[in-house]
Amino acid sequence: MKIIFHVDMDAFFVSVEELFDPSLIGKPVVVGGRPDQRGVVSAASYAARKFGVHSALPLRTAYKLCPQAIFLDGHPERYREYSHKVHGVLQRFSPVVEMASIDEAYLDLTGTERLLGPPLKAAHRLHEEMKRETGLNCSIGIARSRMVAKVSSDQAKPNGVLWILPGQEARFLAPLDVRRIPGVGKVTEKNLHALGIRKVGDLARLDEASLESRFGKWGLALAGKALGEDAGGWFDSEIGAEEDPKSISHEHTFDQDTADAARLDATLARLAEKVGRRLREHGLYSRTVQVKLRYSDFSTITRAHTLDHATGIDIELIEHARALFLKNWNGKPVRLVGVHAGSLEAAEGQMNLLESERQERWRKALEAVDKIRDRFGESSVSLASGMKGDYAERVHENPEGLPGKAPRGH
């Protein structure tokens, strides 16, 4: 029988901030930026959540709900450092660990009972070691499927453990809102509500054929999820299986719209660097570069260019992104700019003969730069073109430099 743990760090960014400034403990704290900025909340303390503040909420809305909160820009380098510490603790409990994001992970503890004891005993031991080694609390969901383990860790918050016994998955899920199912967003929730489906139990009572006719393959996945199965989306593969991303992108929203060409160019370069770093982490090259522009009136354009050879070299990504930007920017103030790499391919064998020496030199230089960033932080080294971008890193679900994401073959 499968034993899957989902470990979710409690209010991770806030908790790390509290380690460095204990005066924050117990107070409403919002991490993600200042209340007059355009960004969104990355994390909120439990004291702030009582006022309706939650992650992904616009910072300005958070301020209206809780003006007494302490708003922090945050420290991405610290969060990466503690994510690596968390990963180190988790590896003591299972050789099969998958960091789903900077603050959550799946562990496969199947067959570890003789070593670690039954699931609850192992979970309590993990709780204790996590607190002792990192100073942080976590919530742990235990089930025989990843999907149910994830839902149960959320129900166990804060600092709790919840084990859903085999055969009890559907019963556990039935009274929960359909939005609790991972992958069900606002649009799907609205469509389900229109059918009179509000609880997971309502969903479980529908037959697969009916759901498939209305939602296609996602309908079949929903049917499986309602019963507690790993179906569709993030749950198709085994824990720890290497899955390449379909695309990699980074974008930045300016606090104030800008038509400063030098600032836009530098920000674009920094975003392309971040894309390049993540390409190297996955051992991938990109054959398509795309630039995204959003203007003051929220009108948005995306323009892509297919390269004559795939690349994972920052300077080439910057050159192509810059060319697309200059060709399509109308000179008006920009609210958001983004760089997207698509048509991804394995790095091996992608260098053409004429370019191979240049590409190889750049690749080795950039891998050395990545190691410096691992040690001293992402902002410690940057190409000259990106240094004046006035780019404040914002925490998101898939930043570069996460544990378990070292470049392949290294």
TISEMAR-455124 format. One line per field, with one value per residue (C-alpha): residue in three letters; x, y, z. Coordinates in steps of 0.05 Angstrom, whole numbers, plus 5000, padded with zeros to 4 digits. Example, Ala and Ser with C-alpha at 12.3 -4.5 7.8 and 13.67 -1.06 7.14 Angstrom:
residues 2
res = c(ALA_SER)
x = c(5246_5273)
y = c(4910_4979)
z = c(5156_5143)
END
This chain:
residues 410
res = c(MET_LYS_ILE_ILE_PHE_HIS_VAL_ASP_MET_ASP_ALA_PHE_PHE_VAL_SER_VAL_GLU_GLU_LEU_PHE_ASP_PRO_SER_LEU_ILE_GLY_LYS_PRO_VAL_VAL_VAL_GLY_GLY_ARG_PRO_ASP_GLN_ARG_GLY_VAL_VAL_SER_ALA_ALA_SER_TYR_ALA_ALA_ARG_LYS_PHE_GLY_VAL_HIS_SER_ALA_LEU_PRO_LEU_ARG_THR_ALA_TYR_LYS_LEU_CYS_PRO_GLN_ALA_ILE_PHE_LEU_ASP_GLY_HIS_PRO_GLU_ARG_TYR_ARG_GLU_TYR_SER_HIS_LYS_VAL_HIS_GLY_VAL_LEU_GLN_ARG_PHE_SER_PRO_VAL_VAL_GLU_MET_ALA_SER_ILE_ASP_GLU_ALA_TYR_LEU_ASP_LEU_THR_GLY_THR_GLU_ARG_LEU_LEU_GLY_PRO_PRO_LEU_LYS_ALA_ALA_HIS_ARG_LEU_HIS_GLU_GLU_MET_LYS_ARG_GLU_THR_GLY_LEU_ASN_CYS_SER_ILE_GLY_ILE_ALA_ARG_SER_ARG_MET_VAL_ALA_LYS_VAL_SER_SER_ASP_GLN_ALA_LYS_PRO_ASN_GLY_VAL_LEU_TRP_ILE_LEU_PRO_GLY_GLN_GLU_ALA_ARG_PHE_LEU_ALA_PRO_LEU_ASP_VAL_ARG_ARG_ILE_PRO_GLY_VAL_GLY_LYS_VAL_THR_GLU_LYS_ASN_LEU_HIS_ALA_LEU_GLY_ILE_ARG_LYS_VAL_GLY_ASP_LEU_ALA_ARG_LEU_ASP_GLU_ALA_SER_LEU_GLU_SER_ARG_PHE_GLY_LYS_TRP_GLY_LEU_ALA_LEU_ALA_GLY_LYS_ALA_LEU_GLY_GLU_ASP_ALA_GLY_GLY_TRP_PHE_ASP_SER_GLU_ILE_GLY_ALA_GLU_GLU_ASP_PRO_LYS_SER_ILE_SER_HIS_GLU_HIS_THR_PHE_ASP_GLN_ASP_THR_ALA_ASP_ALA_ALA_ARG_LEU_ASP_ALA_THR_LEU_ALA_ARG_LEU_ALA_GLU_LYS_VAL_GLY_ARG_ARG_LEU_ARG_GLU_HIS_GLY_LEU_TYR_SER_ARG_THR_VAL_GLN_VAL_LYS_LEU_ARG_TYR_SER_ASP_PHE_SER_THR_ILE_THR_ARG_ALA_HIS_THR_LEU_ASP_HIS_ALA_THR_GLY_ILE_ASP_ILE_GLU_LEU_ILE_GLU_HIS_ALA_ARG_ALA_LEU_PHE_LEU_LYS_ASN_TRP_ASN_GLY_LYS_PRO_VAL_ARG_LEU_VAL_GLY_VAL_HIS_ALA_GLY_SER_LEU_GLU_ALA_ALA_GLU_GLY_GLN_MET_ASN_LEU_LEU_GLU_SER_GLU_ARG_GLN_GLU_ARG_TRP_ARG_LYS_ALA_LEU_GLU_ALA_VAL_ASP_LYS_ILE_ARG_ASP_ARG_PHE_GLY_GLU_SER_SER_VAL_SER_LEU_ALA_SER_GLY_MET_LYS_GLY_ASP_TYR_ALA_GLU_ARG_VAL_HIS_GLU_ASN_PRO_GLU_GLY_LEU_PRO_GLY_LYS_ALA_PRO_ARG_GLY_HIS)
x = c(5000_5025_5042_5048_5064_5049_5090_5069_5108_5062_5061_5131_5154_5125_5155_5224_5217_5198_5262_5302_5255_5218_5179_5135_5109_5034_5024_4988_5045_5041_5099_5102_5111_5088_5013_5018_5050_5015_5040_5003_5009_5060_5043_5003_5010_4952_4937_4929_4887_4833_4819_4811_4882_4910_4962_4951_4907_4928_4970_4925_4865_4903_4916_4842_4824_4880_4913_4947_4987_5062_5079_5147_5181_5209_5277_5277_5348_5329_5269_5312_5363_5309_5277_5343_5344_5274_5295_5353_5307_5259_5314_5327_5258_5254_5299_5239_5226_5195_5194_5128_5145_5190_5150_5117_5139_5114_5149_5138_5146_5121_5160_5194_5152_5206_5255_5210_5150_5077_5056_5034_5097_5140_5100_5109_5183_5187_5150_5201_5262_5236_5225_5293_5333_5298_5257_5196_5129_5097_5032_5031_4978_4982_4944_4955_4948_4983_4918_4887_4952_4954_4882_4892_4954_4913_4859_4912_4938_4969_5023_4980_4980_4921_4922_4866_4860_4856_4784_4762_4784_4715_4683_4736_4729_4653_4635_4691_4678_4696_4748_4788_4805_4874_4867_4796_4800_4747_4723_4714_4683_4632_4615_4606_4562_4519_4506_4488_4554_4582_4612_4661_4607_4560_4615_4627_4554_4559_4580_4644_4608_4568_4629_4669_4614_4614_4688_4726_4788_4786_4718_4747_4802_4751_4713_4776_4796_4727_4740_4810_4850_4912_4881_4903_4942_5000_4984_4997_5069_5106_5136_5206_5198_5236_5185_5208_5168_5131_5154_5191_5174_5185_5149_5151_5098_5125_5101_5091_5081_5145_5165_5239_5271_5335_5296_5251_5311_5348_5287_5277_5350_5343_5280_5316_5373_5324_5294_5363_5380_5318_5332_5400_5369_5326_5380_5337_5346_5292_5275_5222_5229_5167_5159_5096_5078_5020_5004_4970_4901_4914_4918_4967_5008_5052_5101_5144_5204_5228_5304_5346_5378_5356_5393_5400_5449_5428_5459_5422_5356_5367_5384_5321_5276_5305_5293_5220_5210_5239_5199_5132_5136_5094_5132_5075_5083_5088_5055_5084_5138_5153_5200_5177_5218_5180_5190_5238_5288_5341_5406_5446_5460_5428_5491_5504_5576_5591_5565_5587_5652_5618_5559_5604_5644_5581_5550_5611_5615_5540_5543_5599_5556_5499_5544_5562_5488_5474_5525_5515_5445_5410_5427_5501_5519_5484_5501_5516_5453_5409_5443_5404_5335_5311_5284_5261_5253_5185_5171_5132_5118_5176_5237_5305_5354_5305_5329_5329_5335_5410_5431_5428_5493_5523)
y = c(5000_5069_5118_5189_5250_5321_5369_5442_5495_5539_5612_5599_5668_5701_5647_5658_5733_5719_5680_5743_5791_5758_5823_5803_5740_5743_5806_5814_5810_5812_5791_5811_5886_5953_5970_6022_5974_5935_5867_5812_5781_5724_5704_5728_5711_5676_5741_5776_5720_5733_5798_5762_5772_5713_5697_5724_5781_5849_5887_5948_5905_5873_5942_5961_5897_5903_5972_5956_5899_5903_5900_5871_5865_5799_5766_5715_5693_5674_5635_5596_5582_5555_5516_5479_5467_5439_5394_5369_5348_5313_5272_5239_5208_5185_5179_5198_5273_5321_5396_5417_5490_5531_5512_5445_5374_5304_5244_5171_5133_5067_5010_5053_5028_4983_5041_5100_5067_5074_5137_5179_5164_5182_5247_5269_5254_5295_5352_5352_5348_5403_5450_5433_5440_5500_5533_5527_5492_5449_5413_5341_5305_5229_5186_5133_5185_5251_5288_5268_5280_5351_5365_5334_5376_5438_5414_5400_5472_5501_5455_5392_5321_5288_5216_5194_5119_5075_5068_5133_5181_5194_5202_5253_5293_5292_5351_5396_5452_5432_5488_5446_5398_5418_5445_5471_5546_5601_5584_5509_5524_5571_5519_5465_5511_5523_5448_5448_5418_5453_5397_5343_5293_5324_5313_5241_5224_5242_5188_5194_5197_5258_5294_5277_5303_5370_5379_5331_5297_5344_5316_5246_5273_5307_5242_5207_5264_5264_5192_5209_5184_5215_5235_5288_5351_5347_5277_5235_5216_5184_5226_5249_5232_5281_5319_5373_5438_5454_5526_5573_5646_5705_5771_5836_5887_5957_5996_6054_6049_6067_6089_6093_6053_6039_6013_5970_5941_5925_5893_5851_5829_5809_5768_5733_5716_5684_5644_5621_5599_5555_5526_5503_5474_5429_5414_5446_5492_5536_5544_5598_5664_5705_5775_5799_5872_5901_5975_6024_6008_5933_5919_5861_5836_5775_5766_5704_5688_5619_5612_5577_5537_5521_5559_5562_5620_5683_5732_5700_5700_5774_5790_5758_5786_5856_5851_5830_5886_5941_5917_5917_5970_6031_6078_6084_6070_5996_5964_5893_5860_5786_5736_5666_5607_5553_5494_5465_5410_5371_5408_5349_5354_5422_5462_5470_5460_5533_5558_5500_5532_5598_5563_5517_5576_5612_5550_5537_5610_5613_5549_5580_5641_5596_5566_5636_5653_5589_5611_5686_5698_5708_5783_5773_5766_5795_5810_5884_5894_5872_5909_5974_5942_5966_5896_5874_5799_5776_5709_5661_5586_5566_5610_5589_5557_5511_5447_5385_5428_5428_5425_5355_5318_5359)
z = c(5000_4981_5037_5010_5052_5030_5072_5069_5108_5149_5125_5099_5078_5140_5185_5156_5167_5240_5250_5233_5268_5327_5339_5280_5316_5328_5287_5220_5169_5093_5049_4977_4974_4999_5004_4949_4899_4844_4865_4900_4969_4969_5041_5100_5173_5207_5244_5176_5148_5200_5162_5095_5070_5031_4979_4908_4935_4907_4957_4954_4971_5028_5056_5053_5091_5142_5143_5209_5177_5170_5096_5076_5008_5030_5022_4965_4980_5051_5026_4978_5033_5080_5023_5016_5092_5088_5031_5072_5129_5081_5049_5116_5114_5042_4982_4939_4951_4902_4917_4887_4901_4946_5008_4995_4978_4966_4999_4983_5048_5021_5053_5106_5165_5194_5194_5212_5245_5224_5186_5246_5284_5224_5214_5286_5282_5218_5253_5309_5264_5219_5278_5308_5244_5212_5267_5223_5230_5176_5164_5139_5100_5094_5044_4991_4935_4925_4912_4979_5016_4989_5009_5078_5093_5079_5127_5179_5181_5220_5247_5244_5217_5183_5159_5113_5121_5059_5036_5070_5014_4983_5052_5072_5008_5002_5048_5020_4970_4899_4898_4947_4891_4864_4794_4803_4792_4789_4719_4732_4800_4766_4713_4767_4809_4747_4747_4820_4841_4902_4944_4923_4942_4890_4838_4860_4847_4773_4724_4683_4617_4639_4664_4601_4556_4592_4608_4562_4590_4650_4666_4671_4716_4760_4767_4791_4838_4871_4892_4918_4859_4828_4761_4711_4719_4767_4790_4728_4744_4801_4856_4838_4764_4721_4681_4634_4632_4568_4572_4619_4629_4676_4677_4716_4733_4744_4805_4758_4683_4646_4577_4597_4541_4580_4640_4597_4560_4625_4656_4594_4598_4671_4656_4599_4646_4695_4638_4617_4688_4692_4623_4648_4711_4668_4616_4561_4502_4472_4398_4408_4445_4461_4490_4527_4534_4574_4569_4617_4589_4601_4527_4519_4460_4454_4397_4385_4342_4321_4322_4270_4326_4397_4452_4527_4526_4563_4514_4455_4492_4508_4436_4409_4464_4452_4377_4388_4438_4394_4335_4372_4426_4407_4453_4503_4578_4595_4655_4648_4608_4602_4568_4549_4523_4485_4438_4489_4472_4508_4508_4482_4408_4398_4382_4308_4286_4269_4336_4380_4405_4423_4455_4495_4522_4542_4573_4617_4637_4655_4694_4735_4745_4768_4822_4846_4850_4888_4940_4943_4916_4850_4846_4860_4786_4725_4653_4643_4602_4660_4717_4712_4706_4774_4779_4848_4850_4871_4901_4857_4853_4809_4821_4798_4846_4882_4916_4872_4809_4797_4724_4696_4692_4749)
END
